[in-house]
């Protein structure tokens, strides 16, 4: 009788111990939560991948940085909206691979949007060495095309970048094909084919340089629409006789330049 009671008591104690041990274990539903969150976050993201290239057979300087950005450029009269950005330090030589992560909602947008990728290379002192000079448009919903794109850069003319042309003659000597100017306040614009647009305003105290996005023709109008991280530039060139209000000189084109919503009007000519 004593032996049977002792065995029963031992069995009860063992069952209680096992029950208590089970209480220390995490609930099955609670296990793996960090992994689940990571999976959910990854499910909300997509990747735009490719490589940055330039044509020159030369190495980048030490401590160079490649910056690649994805932006919403749907509205040309406002600065581009940044969606994703990647900085690559000490990248070595081209081609430089990149991978931009962005929220899938941009690809699933019901309204038509315009997205573009741009890139630049700067040296250790922050000087711009190479940059995109044309728009690299992307369709975020096209997964195959978004895994192997090439962003081609053009080498920057260091002298032209440091000192924008202050006269029509200087701009022509530097390779500009079109010149426009206006008054009150004084401004001028130089168009460099397949390279850049240089807009100078406030009587020469302020300037803005953008990649040349290429011209669009609408009837008798030629339009350039460029964006950078610091703003947007729209140039409208109309084939209509224009008279300078200060000098009375006649020009073959009327020109409107819109910088971040501010309109400048004047006259222009081919160089």
NUPADREN-733211 format. One record per residue: residue number from 1; x negated, y, z negated of N, C-alpha, C in turn. Coordinates in Angstrom, 3 decimals, always signed. Layout:
<atoms>
  seq      n_xx      n_yy      n_zz     ca_xx     ca_yy     ca_zz      c_xx      c_yy      c_zz
  NUM         X         Y         Z         X         Y         Z         X         Y         Z
...
</atoms>
This chain:
<atoms>
  seq      n_xx      n_yy      n_zz     ca_xx     ca_yy     ca_zz      c_xx      c_yy      c_zz
    1    -0.838    -1.202    +0.000    +0.000    +0.000    +0.000    -0.861    +1.236    +0.000
    2    -1.905    +1.227    -0.842    -2.802    +2.379    -0.905    -3.539    +2.555    +0.402
    3    -3.935    +1.468    +1.032    -4.682    +1.540    +2.306    -3.816    +2.116    +3.396
    4    -2.521    +1.675    +3.469    -1.607    +2.172    +4.493    -1.354    +3.658    +4.290
    5    -1.174    +4.087    +3.048    -0.925    +5.515    +2.771    -2.127    +6.354    +3.161
    6    -3.334    +5.831    +2.853    -4.551    +6.563    +3.189    -4.702    +6.712    +4.706
    7    -4.368    +5.648    +5.432    -4.464    +5.704    +6.901    -3.472    +6.694    +7.463
    8    -2.241    +6.719    +6.912    -1.219    +7.660    +7.396    -1.645    +9.092    +7.146
    9    -2.202    +9.345    +5.929    -2.660   +10.699    +5.590    -3.793   +11.135    +6.509
   10    -4.720   +10.239    +6.818    -5.841   +10.559    +7.714    -5.332   +10.907    +9.100
   11    -4.301   +10.171    +9.541    -3.734   +10.431   +10.879    -3.088   +11.795   +10.941
   12    -2.373   +12.173    +9.876    -1.714   +13.481    +9.840    -2.735   +14.607    +9.838
   13    -3.811   +14.417    +9.033    -4.851   +15.448    +8.978    -5.544   +15.612   +10.328
   14    -5.796   +14.511   +11.014    -6.441   +14.567   +12.332    -5.547   +15.278   +13.346
   15    -4.247   +15.017   +13.296    -3.312   +15.686   +14.212    -3.268   +17.180   +13.967
   16    -3.288   +17.579   +12.687    -3.262   +19.007   +12.368    -4.520   +19.695   +12.848
   17    -5.664   +19.021   +12.686    -6.936   +19.602   +13.131    -6.944   +19.801   +14.633
   18    -6.445   +18.811   +15.354    -6.378   +18.938   +16.811    -5.453   +20.067   +17.228
   19    -4.353   +20.234   +16.525    -3.402   +21.309   +16.837    -4.036   +22.671   +16.629
   20    -4.791   +22.797   +15.485    -5.456   +24.063   +15.217    -6.519   +24.354   +16.260
   21    -7.255   +23.327   +16.668    -8.281   +23.511   +17.698    -7.655   +23.976   +18.993
   22    -6.467   +23.416   +19.272    -5.780   +23.824   +20.497    -5.374   +25.279   +20.458
   23    -5.091   +25.812   +19.252    -4.705   +27.223   +19.143    -5.832   +28.153   +19.513
   24    -7.102   +27.683   +19.381    -8.245   +28.529   +19.690    -8.516   +28.622   +21.185
   25    -7.907   +27.751   +21.973    -8.151   +27.750   +23.405    -7.287   +28.815   +24.080
   26    -7.806   +29.476   +25.148    -7.011   +30.471   +25.849    -5.825   +29.840   +26.545
   27    -4.760   +30.591   +26.655    -3.593   +30.119   +27.379    -3.967   +29.869   +28.834
   28    -3.391   +28.857   +29.460    -3.709   +28.576   +30.864    -3.478   +29.771   +31.769
   29    -2.429   +30.556   +31.501    -2.130   +31.701   +32.356    -3.144   +32.816   +32.200
   30    -3.844   +32.828   +31.055    -4.778   +33.933   +30.804    -6.129   +33.685   +31.453
   31    -6.415   +32.422   +31.817    -7.718   +32.118   +32.386    -7.828   +32.674   +33.802
   32    -9.030   +33.196   +34.141    -9.279   +33.635   +35.519    -8.742   +34.999   +35.870
   33    -8.284   +35.783   +34.906    -7.724   +37.098   +35.210    -8.716   +38.025   +35.912
   34    -9.990   +38.107   +35.458   -10.941   +38.971   +36.179   -11.074   +38.582   +37.644
   35   -11.118   +37.280   +37.933   -11.203   +36.829   +39.318    -9.962   +37.222   +40.096
   36    -8.805   +37.125   +39.458    -7.552   +37.487   +40.124    -7.541   +38.969   +40.475
   37    -8.023   +39.793   +39.531    -8.062   +41.230   +39.803    -9.006   +41.518   +40.962
   38   -10.160   +40.870   +40.992   -11.111   +41.074   +42.082   -10.498   +40.681   +43.412
   39    -9.762   +39.558   +43.416    -9.115   +39.121   +44.647    -8.078   +40.135   +45.106
   40    -7.308   +40.682   +44.144    -6.308   +41.680   +44.496    -6.952   +42.930   +45.071
   41    -8.071   +43.363   +44.454    -8.753   +44.553   +44.960    -9.309   +44.310   +46.360
   42    -9.906   +43.127   +46.577   -10.437   +42.809   +47.892    -9.327   +42.738   +48.934
   43    -8.154   +42.266   +48.506    -7.023   +42.170   +49.435    -6.547   +43.544   +49.868
   44    -6.804   +44.554   +49.049    -6.386   +45.921   +49.377    -7.418   +46.657   +50.221
   45    -8.559   +46.036   +50.501    -9.630   +46.701   +51.234    -9.918   +46.000   +52.553
   46   -10.389   +46.804   +53.488   -10.886   +46.274   +54.754   -12.268   +46.865   +55.003
   47   -12.991   +46.266   +55.923   -14.368   +46.670   +56.171   -14.545   +47.051   +57.630
   48   -15.147   +48.205   +57.845   -15.550   +48.651   +59.177   -17.067   +48.514   +59.246
   49   -17.557   +47.648   +60.110   -18.981   +47.337   +60.135   -19.570   +47.597   +61.516
   50   -20.869   +47.833   +61.546   -21.554   +48.063   +62.806   -23.007   +48.408   +62.570
   51   -23.575   +49.167   +63.512   -24.982   +49.542   +63.402   -25.182   +50.957   +63.921
   52   -26.173   +51.628   +63.362   -26.571   +52.974   +63.786   -27.814   +52.851   +64.654
   53   -27.787   +53.561   +65.804   -28.889   +53.466   +66.757   -29.294   +54.861   +67.241
   54   -30.516   +54.990   +67.744   -30.918   +56.148   +68.560   -31.870   +55.658   +69.636
   55   -32.044   +56.462   +70.687   -32.761   +56.003   +71.877   -34.277   +56.155   +71.777
   56   -34.741   +57.095   +70.985   -36.183   +57.352   +70.913   -36.930   +56.152   +70.334
   57   -38.083   +55.856   +70.898   -38.911   +54.771   +70.381   -39.859   +55.331   +69.331
   58   -39.306   +55.639   +68.212   -40.090   +56.205   +67.121   -39.468   +55.793   +65.797
   59   -40.315   +55.697   +64.792   -39.844   +55.278   +63.470   -39.292   +56.460   +62.702
   60   -38.416   +56.180   +61.775   -37.935   +57.210   +60.866   -39.038   +57.554   +59.872
   61   -39.023   +58.775   +59.373   -40.029   +59.131   +58.362   -39.753   +58.425   +57.047
   62   -40.771   +58.339   +56.188   -40.540   +57.747   +54.861   -39.466   +58.524   +54.104
   63   -38.728   +57.804   +53.272   -37.680   +58.392   +52.426   -36.528   +58.966   +53.244
   64   -36.348   +58.469   +54.459   -35.199   +58.909   +55.257   -33.914   +58.329   +54.672
   65   -32.791   +58.986   +54.967   -31.482   +58.524   +54.522   -30.517   +58.535   +55.697
   66   -29.822   +57.417   +55.879   -28.764   +57.322   +56.885   -27.427   +57.458   +56.172
   67   -26.582   +58.353   +56.667   -25.245   +58.529   +56.104   -24.217   +58.232   +57.184
   68   -23.297   +57.339   +56.867   -22.232   +56.971   +57.800   -20.892   +57.269   +57.131
   69   -19.985   +57.908   +57.865   -18.696   +58.282   +57.290   -17.548   +57.855   +58.207
   70   -16.425   +57.574   +57.586   -15.164   +57.316   +58.285   -14.187   +58.388   +57.841
   71   -13.566   +59.071   +58.794   -12.704   +60.199   +58.441   -11.428   +60.191   +59.268
   72   -10.399   +60.771   +58.677    -9.136   +61.011   +59.371    -9.276   +62.334   +60.117
   73    -9.259   +62.278   +61.453    -9.430   +63.480   +62.271    -8.155   +63.789   +63.042
   74    -7.022   +63.412   +62.463    -5.747   +63.603   +63.149    -5.417   +65.072   +63.369
   75    -5.827   +65.910   +62.420    -5.537   +67.350   +62.538    -6.840   +68.082   +62.803
   76    -6.899   +68.724   +63.957    -8.140   +69.363   +64.365    -8.303   +70.764   +63.797
   77    -7.250   +71.318   +63.194    -7.342   +72.677   +62.667    -7.697   +72.708   +61.186
   78    -8.012   +71.553   +60.633    -8.414   +71.488   +59.227    -9.625   +70.573   +59.119
   79   -10.417   +70.699   +58.043   -11.557   +69.792   +57.871   -11.119   +68.333   +57.843
   80   -11.978   +67.461   +58.386   -11.664   +66.034   +58.416   -11.520   +65.491   +56.993
   81   -10.590   +64.573   +56.811   -10.359   +63.945   +55.508   -11.235   +62.705   +55.396
   82   -12.142   +62.699   +54.442   -13.064   +61.592   +54.278   -12.341   +60.374   +53.706
   83   -12.544   +59.210   +54.334   -11.933   +57.964   +53.881   -12.969   +57.045   +53.245
   84   -14.138   +56.973   +53.853   -15.205   +56.112   +53.325   -16.554   +56.697   +53.712
   85   -17.548   +56.451   +52.885   -18.892   +56.972   +53.132   -19.930   +56.003   +52.576
   86   -21.030   +55.854   +53.302   -22.123   +54.994   +52.849   -23.454   +55.696   +53.073
   87   -24.280   +55.744   +52.027   -25.632   +56.293   +52.105   -26.623   +55.130   +52.072
   88   -27.522   +55.104   +53.036   -28.513   +54.031   +53.126   -29.895   +54.661   +52.995
   89   -30.539   +54.473   +51.857   -31.861   +55.047   +51.608   -32.961   +54.122   +52.132
   90   -34.026   +54.752   +52.643   -35.171   +54.002   +53.166   -34.724   +52.857   +54.086
   91   -34.031   +53.171   +55.157   -33.431   +52.122   +55.999   -34.409   +51.388   +56.898
   92   -35.629   +51.890   +57.017   -36.572   +51.253   +57.939   -36.364   +51.760   +59.348
   93   -36.275   +50.862   +60.310   -36.095   +51.238   +61.706   -34.715   +50.842   +62.201
   94   -34.303   +51.459   +63.314   -33.027   +51.097   +63.918   -33.154   +49.740   +64.604
   95   -32.059   +48.996   +64.735   -30.707   +49.359   +64.306   -30.529   +49.222   +62.791
   96   -29.727   +50.146   +62.231   -29.447   +50.126   +60.793   -28.011   +49.644   +60.594
   97   -27.798   +48.484   +59.974   -26.432   +47.992   +59.764   -25.707   +48.792   +58.689
   98   -24.406   +48.933   +58.858   -23.585   +49.611   +57.842   -22.283   +48.847   +57.666
   99   -21.630   +49.089   +56.522   -20.332   +48.482   +56.228   -19.534   +49.479   +55.386
  100   -18.470   +49.991   +55.942   -17.628   +50.976   +55.263   -16.355   +50.290   +54.765
  101   -16.114   +50.367   +53.467   -14.910   +49.787   +52.884   -13.841   +50.863   +52.740
  102   -12.636   +50.545   +53.192   -11.543   +51.509   +53.112   -10.253   +50.781   +52.728
  103    -9.309   +51.528   +52.206    -8.037   +50.956   +51.776    -7.223   +50.529   +52.991
  104    -6.622   +49.350   +52.915    -5.871   +48.805   +54.049    -4.675   +49.660   +54.431
  105    -4.219   +50.546   +53.531    -3.065   +51.387   +53.846    -3.332   +52.303   +55.039
  106    -4.618   +52.661   +55.251    -4.937   +53.498   +56.399    -4.717   +52.743   +57.702
  107    -4.964   +51.441   +57.698    -4.760   +50.640   +58.904    -3.285   +50.320   +59.122
  108    -2.527   +50.257   +58.023    -1.115   +49.884   +58.109    -0.195   +51.086   +58.211
  109    -0.766   +52.269   +58.437    +0.037   +53.487   +58.506    +1.035   +53.411   +59.662
  110    +2.300   +53.716   +59.375    +3.338   +53.653   +60.405    +3.226   +54.801   +61.405
  111    +2.628   +55.908   +60.984    +2.498   +57.062   +61.872    +1.151   +57.019   +62.582
  112    +1.118   +57.368   +63.874    -0.165   +57.340   +64.597    -1.170   +58.314   +63.993
  113    -2.348   +57.806   +63.666    -3.410   +58.620   +63.093    -4.672   +58.433   +63.918
  114    -5.550   +59.426   +63.862    -6.825   +59.351   +64.582    -7.951   +59.234   +63.567
  115    -8.798   +58.226   +63.754    -9.920   +57.997   +62.852   -11.214   +57.987   +63.658
  116   -12.275   +58.488   +63.058   -13.559   +58.552   +63.760   -14.697   +58.277   +62.788
  117   -15.759   +57.699   +63.334   -16.974   +57.424   +62.574   -18.070   +58.354   +63.060
  118   -18.807   +58.927   +62.141   -19.970   +59.716   +62.504   -21.124   +59.319   +61.583
  119   -22.333   +59.619   +62.038   -23.510   +59.259   +61.244   -24.594   +60.305   +61.460
  120   -25.513   +60.347   +60.528   -26.652   +61.253   +60.631   -27.830   +60.662   +59.871
  121   -29.019   +61.115   +60.258   -30.248   +60.703   +59.574   -30.976   +61.960   +59.130
  122   -31.338   +62.017   +57.862   -32.078   +63.148   +57.314   -33.381   +62.656   +56.706
  123   -34.379   +63.548   +56.697   -35.648   +63.166   +56.083   -35.591   +63.390   +54.576
  124   -36.704   +63.155   +53.899   -36.729   +63.263   +52.442   -36.460   +64.655   +51.923
  125   -36.647   +65.689   +52.766   -36.379   +67.072   +52.373   -34.981   +67.528   +52.763
  126   -34.178   +66.615   +53.324   -32.806   +66.961   +53.681   -32.643   +67.540   +55.068
  127   -33.718   +67.599   +55.863   -33.602   +68.140   +57.217   -32.915   +67.127   +58.133
  128   -31.972   +67.622   +58.945   -31.233   +66.771   +59.872   -32.125   +66.394   +61.051
  129   -32.276   +65.080   +61.310   -33.149   +64.597   +62.374   -32.362   +64.030   +63.554
  130   -31.358   +63.202   +63.250   -30.489   +62.627   +64.284   -29.050   +62.775   +63.815
  131   -28.135   +62.924   +64.782   -26.726   +63.029   +64.434   -25.870   +62.577   +65.611
  132   -24.601   +62.281   +65.344   -23.677   +61.948   +66.414   -23.306   +63.223   +67.161
  133   -23.262   +63.134   +68.481   -22.885   +64.289   +69.303   -21.591   +64.039   +70.060
  134   -21.001   +62.882   +69.880   -19.709   +62.598   +70.479   -18.853   +61.834   +69.480
  135   -17.553   +61.888   +69.695   -16.661   +61.228   +68.751   -16.657   +59.722   +68.981
  136   -16.799   +58.983   +67.881   -16.704   +57.526   +67.908   -15.362   +57.157   +67.275
  137   -14.323   +57.083   +68.101   -12.979   +56.798   +67.622   -12.830   +55.313   +67.325
  138   -12.089   +55.001   +66.262   -11.867   +53.605   +65.889   -10.383   +53.364   +65.659
  139    -9.948   +52.126   +65.969    -8.607   +51.660   +65.654    -8.733   +50.761   +64.435
  140    -8.278   +51.237   +63.290    -8.511   +50.493   +62.061    -7.780   +49.155   +62.030
  141    -6.761   +48.983   +62.832    -6.046   +47.719   +62.847    -6.700   +46.657   +63.703
  142    -7.698   +47.043   +64.507    -8.371   +46.108   +65.402    -9.555   +45.479   +64.664
  143    -9.344   +44.339   +64.020   -10.364   +43.745   +63.156   -11.606   +43.329   +63.940
  144   -11.425   +42.793   +65.143   -12.573   +42.317   +65.908   -13.476   +43.467   +66.324
  145   -12.871   +44.553   +66.851   -13.665   +45.704   +67.287   -14.334   +46.398   +66.117
  146   -13.746   +46.300   +64.936   -14.265   +46.996   +63.765   -15.369   +46.231   +63.047
  147   -15.867   +45.168   +63.629   -16.947   +44.417   +62.999   -18.257   +44.506   +63.777
  148   -18.244   +45.185   +64.907   -19.453   +45.194   +65.719   -19.577   +46.483   +66.531
  149   -19.313   +47.626   +65.906   -19.394   +48.881   +66.648   -20.812   +49.454   +66.576
  150   -21.173   +50.213   +67.601   -22.474   +50.867   +67.646   -22.271   +52.372   +67.619
  151   -22.911   +53.043   +66.677   -22.849   +54.502   +66.573   -24.188   +55.043   +67.074
  152   -24.159   +55.674   +68.248   -25.375   +56.179   +68.870   -25.627   +57.624   +68.446
  153   -26.844   +57.905   +67.987   -27.221   +59.233   +67.533   -28.116   +59.923   +68.550
  154   -28.098   +61.257   +68.527   -28.975   +62.074   +69.359   -29.943   +62.824   +68.449
  155   -31.156   +62.972   +68.928   -32.158   +63.692   +68.149   -31.833   +65.177   +68.125
  156   -32.001   +65.792   +66.963   -31.669   +67.198   +66.777   -32.857   +68.066   +67.167
  157   -32.570   +69.125   +67.905   -33.584   +70.113   +68.255   -33.862   +70.946   +67.004
  158   -34.998   +70.733   +66.365   -35.292   +71.377   +65.080   -35.314   +72.895   +65.200
  159   -35.884   +73.433   +66.268   -35.973   +74.889   +66.410   -34.596   +75.505   +66.594
  160   -33.774   +74.877   +67.414   -32.428   +75.418   +67.634   -31.595   +75.339   +66.362
  161   -31.795   +74.261   +65.584   -31.043   +74.113   +64.340   -31.450   +75.169   +63.313
  162   -32.734   +75.458   +63.240   -33.209   +76.402   +62.234   -32.798   +77.832   +62.552
  163   -32.722   +78.184   +63.843   -32.430   +79.557   +64.215   -31.477   +79.587   +65.401
  164   -30.162   +79.717   +65.170   -29.221   +79.788   +66.278   -29.559   +80.950   +67.215
  165   -29.310   +80.751   +68.511   -29.613   +81.790   +69.495   -28.863   +83.073   +69.165
  166   -29.570   +84.187   +69.163   -28.962   +85.480   +68.829   -28.580   +86.272   +70.072
  167   -28.923   +85.762   +71.248   -28.597   +86.477   +72.482   -28.235   +85.482   +73.565
  168   -27.554   +86.008   +74.575   -27.157   +85.181   +75.710   -28.377   +84.612   +76.429
  169   -29.408   +85.449   +76.612   -30.619   +85.011   +77.306   -31.325   +83.900   +76.540
  170   -31.371   +84.031   +75.219   -32.030   +83.012   +74.409   -31.264   +81.702   +74.457
  171   -29.924   +81.786   +74.405   -29.103   +80.580   +74.465   -29.309   +79.862   +75.795
  172   -29.356   +80.616   +76.878   -29.576   +80.013   +78.192   -30.939   +79.330   +78.254
  173   -31.965   +79.977   +77.706   -33.304   +79.392   +77.688   -33.345   +78.117   +76.858
  174   -32.495   +78.029   +75.848   -32.446   +76.842   +74.991   -31.611   +75.719   +75.591
  175   -30.947   +75.995   +76.730   -30.183   +74.948   +77.400   -28.684   +75.094   +77.339
  176   -28.168   +76.224   +76.825   -26.723   +76.428   +76.771   -26.164   +76.644   +78.171
  177   -24.931   +76.170   +78.400   -24.282   +76.319   +79.701   -23.142   +77.330   +79.679
  178   -22.731   +77.745   +78.463   -21.615   +78.695   +78.351   -21.859   +79.605   +77.156
  179   -21.447   +80.871   +77.312   -21.616   +81.865   +76.253   -20.337   +82.670   +76.123
  180   -19.919   +82.909   +74.903   -18.745   +83.747   +74.640   -19.052   +84.651   +73.471
  181   -18.389   +85.803   +73.434   -18.617   +86.766   +72.349   -17.379   +87.618   +72.150
  182   -17.276   +88.172   +70.940   -16.154   +89.058   +70.621   -16.557   +90.074   +69.577
  183   -15.613   +90.948   +69.247   -15.902   +92.053   +68.328   -14.902   +92.105   +67.180
  184   -15.312   +92.839   +66.162   -14.460   +93.162   +64.998   -13.838   +91.924   +64.367
  185   -14.566   +91.095   +63.684   -16.008   +91.196   +63.451   -16.795   +90.560   +64.604
  186   -18.026   +90.960   +64.764   -18.839   +90.448   +65.850   -19.099   +88.955   +65.727
  187   -18.972   +88.239   +66.861   -19.214   +86.799   +66.864   -19.711   +86.383   +68.247
  188   -20.327   +85.213   +68.325   -20.645   +84.636   +69.619   -20.698   +83.114   +69.520
  189   -20.553   +82.488   +70.673   -20.499   +81.027   +70.754   -21.385   +80.564   +71.900
  190   -22.170   +79.521   +71.658   -22.987   +78.913   +72.706   -22.622   +77.434   +72.803
  191   -22.399   +76.969   +74.048   -22.060   +75.568   +74.295   -23.251   +74.889   +74.955
  192   -23.776   +73.862   +74.299   -24.896   +73.091   +74.822   -24.360   +71.749   +75.309
  193   -24.433   +71.471   +76.620   -23.816   +70.257   +77.174   -24.310   +68.990   +76.500
  194   -23.340   +68.148   +76.087   -23.601   +66.835   +75.491   -24.441   +66.912   +74.222
  195   -24.576   +68.099   +73.647   -25.382   +68.232   +72.436   -24.592   +68.870   +71.293
  196   -24.286   +70.158   +71.402   -23.702   +70.826   +70.252   -22.952   +72.092   +70.653
  197   -22.144   +72.579   +69.721   -21.520   +73.894   +69.789   -22.100   +74.711   +68.640
  198   -22.511   +75.939   +68.931   -23.052   +76.810   +67.884   -22.199   +78.076   +67.840
  199   -21.531   +78.265   +66.713   -20.672   +79.432   +66.523   -21.284   +80.328   +65.449
  200   -21.468   +81.588   +65.770   -22.059   +82.568   +64.846   -21.045   +83.696   +64.663
  201   -20.746   +84.052   +63.413   -19.765   +85.109   +63.161   -20.259   +86.034   +62.059
  202   -19.394   +86.960   +61.683   -19.737   +87.947   +60.653   -21.015   +88.699   +61.026
  203   -21.060   +89.132   +62.298   -22.186   +89.920   +62.799   -23.524   +89.202   +62.639
  204   -23.492   +87.872   +62.788   -24.725   +87.100   +62.724   -25.105   +86.608   +61.347
  205   -24.294   +86.891   +60.331   -24.638   +86.492   +58.963   -24.249   +85.052   +58.633
  206   -23.331   +84.479   +59.420   -22.876   +83.115   +59.154   -22.876   +82.325   +60.460
  207   -23.148   +81.022   +60.364   -23.167   +80.192   +61.562   -22.666   +78.793   +61.241
  208   -22.232   +78.109   +62.293   -21.704   +76.747   +62.164   -22.102   +75.969   +63.411
  209   -22.722   +74.820   +63.220   -23.125   +73.975   +64.344   -22.395   +72.645   +64.240
  210   -21.777   +72.219   +65.341   -21.071   +70.946   +65.377   -21.561   +70.131   +66.572
  211   -21.435   +68.816   +66.512   -21.696   +68.030   +67.717   -20.733   +68.452   +68.823
  212   -21.182   +68.408   +70.054   -20.313   +68.704   +71.189   -19.392   +67.502   +71.402
  213   -18.070   +67.654   +71.183   -17.166   +66.505   +71.279   -16.748   +66.179   +72.701
  214   -17.192   +67.013   +73.660   -16.737   +66.841   +75.039   -15.507   +67.697   +75.289
  215   -15.384   +68.186   +76.500   -14.292   +69.099   +76.833   -13.063   +68.346   +77.329
  216   -11.895   +68.894   +77.008   -10.630   +68.408   +77.553   -10.038   +69.521   +78.414
  217    -9.487   +69.152   +79.554    -8.914   +70.139   +80.472    -7.404   +70.034   +80.456
  218    -6.755   +71.169   +80.251    -5.301   +71.253   +80.295    -4.930   +72.412   +81.218
  219    -4.619   +72.079   +82.467    -4.316   +73.121   +83.447    -5.559   +73.942   +83.743
  220    -5.482   +75.236   +83.464    -6.635   +76.124   +83.676    -7.409   +76.361   +82.391
  221    -7.125   +75.558   +81.368    -7.810   +75.720   +80.084    -8.790   +74.582   +79.834
  222    -9.927   +74.929   +79.251   -10.902   +73.954   +78.771   -10.942   +74.046   +77.256
  223   -10.812   +72.909   +76.587   -10.671   +72.913   +75.132   -11.725   +71.994   +74.501
  224   -12.384   +72.509   +73.480   -13.294   +71.722   +72.645   -12.698   +71.671   +71.238
  225   -12.664   +70.496   +70.644   -12.138   +70.347   +69.288   -13.139   +69.530   +68.486
  226   -13.828   +70.181   +67.574   -14.908   +69.528   +66.825   -14.658   +69.661   +65.330
  227   -15.141   +68.662   +64.588   -15.021   +68.702   +63.130   -16.333   +68.282   +62.494
  228   -16.598   +68.838   +61.323   -17.713   +68.427   +60.483   -17.192   +68.331   +59.060
  229   -18.073   +67.955   +58.128   -17.657   +67.889   +56.726   -17.285   +69.256   +56.177
  230   -17.821   +70.315   +56.775   -17.577   +71.664   +56.249   -16.452   +72.400   +56.951
  231   -15.896   +71.835   +58.016   -14.820   +72.554   +58.666   -14.503   +72.059   +60.060
  232   -13.563   +72.759   +60.687   -13.107   +72.408   +62.027   -13.288   +73.597   +62.955
  233   -13.591   +73.295   +64.213   -13.813   +74.333   +65.215   -13.038   +73.959   +66.470
  234   -12.195   +74.880   +66.930   -11.447   +74.689   +68.175   -11.779   +75.838   +69.111
  235   -12.194   +75.489   +70.333   -12.569   +76.492   +71.333   -11.636   +76.340   +72.524
  236   -10.960   +77.427   +72.908   -10.054   +77.434   +74.056   -10.578   +78.435   +75.090
  237   -10.911   +77.933   +76.268   -11.475   +78.763   +77.335   -10.478   +78.805   +78.488
  238    -9.951   +79.985   +78.791    -8.953   +80.148   +79.850    -9.555   +80.872   +81.042
  239    -9.249   +80.403   +82.246    -9.740   +81.029   +83.477    -8.909   +82.263   +83.801
  240    -9.096   +83.290   +82.995    -8.411   +84.560   +83.179    -9.406   +85.685   +82.954
  241    -9.311   +86.715   +83.779   -10.226   +87.844   +83.642   -10.096   +88.464   +82.259
  242   -11.240   +88.754   +81.665   -11.277   +89.292   +80.305   -12.169   +90.528   +80.289
  243   -11.734   +91.569   +79.604   -12.521   +92.806   +79.509   -12.964   +93.029   +78.073
  244   -14.254   +93.186   +77.889   -14.788   +93.462   +76.560   -14.259   +94.795   +76.058
  245   -13.661   +94.805   +74.874   -13.006   +96.012   +74.371   -13.998   +97.104   +74.004
  246   -15.255   +96.735   +73.769   -16.248   +97.719   +73.378   -16.986   +98.300   +74.589
  247   -17.450   +97.409   +75.481   -18.260   +97.870   +76.622   -17.460   +98.078   +77.886
  248   -16.279   +97.464   +77.976   -15.491   +97.541   +79.195   -15.961   +96.582   +80.279
  249   -16.986   +95.763   +79.988   -17.511   +94.809   +80.968   -16.497   +93.687   +81.197
  250   -16.366   +93.272   +82.470   -15.413   +92.226   +82.829   -16.091   +90.853   +82.846
  251   -15.361   +89.840   +82.369   -15.848   +88.466   +82.338   -14.795   +87.544   +82.945
  252   -15.199   +86.383   +83.440   -14.240   +85.495   +84.113   -13.361   +84.655   +83.183
  253   -13.667   +84.646   +81.878   -12.912   +83.784   +80.971   -12.448   +84.539   +79.725
  254   -11.245   +84.176   +79.286   -10.778   +84.580   +77.969   -11.046   +83.422   +77.012
  255   -11.548   +83.751   +75.832   -11.957   +82.706   +74.893   -11.324   +82.944   +73.526
  256   -10.803   +81.865   +72.950   -10.307   +81.886   +71.573   -11.063   +80.821   +70.784
  257   -11.583   +81.220   +69.649   -12.265   +80.284   +68.754   -11.518   +80.275   +67.421
  258   -11.108   +79.090   +66.972   -10.429   +78.957   +65.679   -11.330   +78.174   +64.735
  259   -11.770   +78.826   +63.681   -12.633   +78.191   +62.675   -11.872   +78.083   +61.365
  260   -11.537   +76.859   +60.983   -10.803   +76.635   +59.731    -9.580   +77.536   +59.607
  261    -8.845   +77.680   +60.711    -7.615   +78.459   +60.693    -7.775   +79.929   +60.997
  262    -9.001   +80.446   +61.063    -9.246   +81.860   +61.386    -9.506   +82.004   +62.881
  263    -8.769   +82.903   +63.530    -8.852   +83.068   +64.981    -9.791   +84.205   +65.357
  264   -10.657   +83.943   +66.351   -11.553   +84.939   +66.919   -11.289   +84.989   +68.426
  265   -11.099   +86.183   +68.978   -10.808   +86.326   +70.395   -11.911   +87.127   +71.087
  266   -12.202   +86.730   +72.320   -13.234   +87.448   +73.072   -13.314   +86.978   +74.501
  267   -14.464   +87.181   +75.128   -14.657   +86.866   +76.535   -15.856   +85.927   +76.700
  268   -15.873   +85.208   +77.840   -16.964   +84.281   +78.061   -17.372   +84.162   +79.506
  269   -18.529   +83.496   +79.718   -19.046   +83.300   +81.058   -19.961   +82.082   +81.098
  270   -20.095   +81.489   +82.304   -21.039   +80.398   +82.496   -22.454   +80.951   +82.521
  271   -23.420   +80.155   +82.086   -24.815   +80.571   +82.094   -25.594   +79.806   +83.184
</atoms>
